[in-house]
Every structure is written in structure tokens, then in C-alpha cells.
């Protein structure tokens, strides 16, 4: 049974315990006979999968035609609410001006930092969207003129995501 659990990859997302609270690992023998196993799900995984990235041209055009946005320098976010149109409850896109940053290396670095800041902070917003059965497409644009520090992007991304989260809560209170 234990070999099956590990070979099926379940150990990647679960902790496996026996009745006495001992955790099983592939190298450690069980402390008690194989009987009842408790599976405990690990905390949420901080990932940014392919279907969570905003790529459809039609949806991106709708975002910018709608003109709903949040501007917290050096970031600007355009967003649009959906119900059942997107592949995931929360999709995001990232952009940096090639006029401001001539070198692709610099643009890619800023986009990488924005994706990382977003990836680490999106979980609460995503959970609320799932609970409300709504979807959100958001596109982040870096508007600064110099290379940012990561901690600044992380802080500003958090402010934008909290504002979006506040809008979900306001919509919930308006519905009731």
C-alpha cells in the first residue's frame, strides 16, 4: 500500500501518517503495523500555471477597451470580471514598455519579478473568486522609468491585489 502511494506521486502533495503520528518517508520503516493511514493535504501550492496566464487576444482587447484599472506607481492593472468565459478563475498577463526599456534582458527581468510577486500573493484572491464562482482577467503593466527593486514590486502588487479583493467583498455585501 505504501509503495503504491509513493509510486503514484501522492507523497508530493500529501503527508502520510500512521495512527501514532509517525510520518512515513520512502526510506523510513513504519513505527507500527500497516493499518490506518492518515493523509493530510499540504498547504496551497504557489504556482502560476499555463492556464492562469492571460494569452487570448480577444480578452486582452476587452480589458483595455473596458478601461477599468488600478494605478499604484510603478504598476498599473487593467481588469475585467467574467463568469464562465476563462480557463481559470484568475488569469494574469504582464507587460513592460519597450520604449522605456530598450533591452529585452531588462524587460524580461522586470516581468519575471512581477510574475513572482503576483504568484506569491494571488492565493487569497483566487480562493475568493472560486467561492463566488466568478472569474477575473487582469493585466499588469510596469510604468516606472528605472529598474525596480523586488521588494517594491512585491509591496505594490500586494496593494493592487488587496484592492481587487476589496471589490469582491463589496460585491458580496451588495448582493446580500
C-alpha positions in Angstrom: 0.0 0.0 0.0 2.7 2.4 1.0 4.7 1.7 -2.2 1.7 2.4 -4.3 1.2 5.7 -2.6 4.7 6.8 -3.2 4.9 5.4 -6.8 1.6 7.3 -7.7 3.2 10.6 -6.7 0.9 11.1 -3.7 3.8 11.9 -1.5 4.4 15.1 -3.4 1.1 16.7 -2.2 0.3 14.8 1.0 1.9 13.9 4.3 1.3 10.3 5.3 0.9 9.5 9.0 0.1 6.3 10.9 -2.1 6.1 14.0 0.7 7.0 16.3 1.6 10.2 14.5 4.8 8.9 12.8 5.3 10.2 9.3 6.2 7.8 6.6 9.0 8.5 4.2 10.4 6.3 1.5 13.5 5.4 3.5 11.9 5.1 6.9 10.1 1.9 8.1 6.7 2.4 9.7 6.6 2.5 13.5 3.5 0.4 13.7 1.9 -2.3 11.5 0.3 -1.0 8.4 -3.2 -0.3 9.4 -4.8 3.1 9.3 -3.1 5.8 7.3 -4.0 9.4 7.6 -3.4 11.6 4.6 -3.0 15.3 5.3 -3.1 17.7 2.4 -0.2 20.1 2.3 -0.8 23.9 2.1 -1.7 25.6 -1.1 1.0 25.4 -3.8 2.2 28.8 -5.1 2.3 28.2 -8.8 1.5 30.1 -12.0 0.3 27.5 -14.5 -0.1 27.9 -18.2 -3.9 28.2 -18.0 -3.6 31.0 -15.4 -1.7 33.2 -17.9 -3.7 35.6 -19.9 -3.0 34.9 -23.6 -6.2 35.3 -25.6 -6.1 38.4 -27.8 -9.8 38.9 -27.6 -9.9 39.0 -23.8 -6.8 41.3 -23.7 -8.5 43.7 -26.1 -11.6 43.7 -23.9 -9.5 44.5 -20.9 -8.1 47.7 -22.5 -11.4 48.7 -24.1 -13.2 48.4 -20.7 -10.8 51.0 -19.1 -11.2 49.7 -15.6 -7.9 49.9 -13.8 -5.9 50.5 -10.7 -2.8 52.6 -10.8 -0.3 52.3 -8.0 3.0 53.6 -9.3 5.1 51.9 -10.7 2.3 49.4 -11.6 -0.9 49.7 -13.5 -3.5 46.9 -13.6 -6.4 46.7 -16.1 -9.0 44.2 -15.1 -12.4 42.8 -16.1 -14.8 40.4 -14.3 -16.2 37.3 -16.1 -18.5 34.4 -15.4 -17.6 31.2 -17.1 -15.5 32.5 -20.0 -12.0 32.0 -18.9 -10.0 28.8 -18.4 -9.1 29.6 -14.8 -10.8 31.7 -12.1 -7.9 34.1 -12.2 -5.8 34.9 -15.3 -3.0 37.4 -15.5 -0.7 39.0 -18.1 2.4 41.1 -17.6 4.0 43.8 -19.8 6.9 46.3 -19.8 7.3 49.1 -22.2 9.9 48.6 -24.9 10.1 52.4 -25.3 11.3 52.8 -21.7 13.4 49.7 -21.5 15.3 49.2 -24.8 17.0 45.9 -23.8 14.9 42.7 -23.8 17.0 41.5 -20.9 15.7 44.3 -18.7 12.1 43.9 -19.8 12.3 40.1 -19.1 13.8 40.7 -15.7 11.0 43.1 -14.7 8.3 40.8 -16.0 9.9 37.9 -14.1 9.9 39.9 -10.9 6.2 40.9 -11.4 5.2 37.3 -12.0 7.0 36.2 -8.9 5.4 38.9 -6.8 2.0 38.0 -8.2 2.5 34.3 -7.8 3.2 34.6 -4.1 0.3 36.8 -3.3 -2.6 35.7 -5.6 -3.9 32.8 -3.5 -6.4 34.6 -1.3 -7.9 36.4 -4.3 -8.1 33.1 -6.2 -9.9 31.4 -3.3 -12.4 34.2 -3.0 -13.1 34.0 -6.8 -13.6 30.3 -6.6 -16.0 30.7 -3.6 -18.0 33.3 -5.5 -17.9 31.4 -8.8 -16.6 34.4 -10.6 -13.6 34.9 -12.9 -11.1 37.8 -13.2 -8.7 38.7 -16.0 -6.1 41.2 -15.0 -3.2 42.7 -17.0 -0.2 44.3 -15.1 1.9 46.9 -16.8 5.1 48.3 -15.3 5.1 52.1 -15.8 8.3 53.0 -13.9 11.3 54.5 -15.7 14.1 52.7 -13.8 14.9 49.1 -12.9 12.8 48.3 -9.8 13.8 46.5 -6.6 11.9 43.3 -6.0 10.5 44.4 -2.6 8.9 47.5 -4.1 7.1 45.4 -6.8 6.1 42.9 -4.1 4.6 45.6 -2.0 2.8 47.4 -4.8 1.5 44.1 -6.3 0.0 43.3 -2.8 -1.8 46.7 -2.7 -3.3 46.1 -6.1 -4.4 42.5 -5.2 -5.9 43.8 -2.0 -7.9 46.4 -3.8 -9.3 43.7 -6.1 -10.1 41.6 -3.1 -11.9 44.5 -1.5 -14.0 44.8 -4.7 -15.0 41.2 -4.3 -16.1 41.8 -0.7 -18.1 44.9 -1.7 -19.8 43.0 -4.5 -20.7 40.3 -1.9 -22.2 42.8 0.5 -24.1 44.4 -2.3 -25.6 41.0 -3.3 -26.9 40.3 0.2 
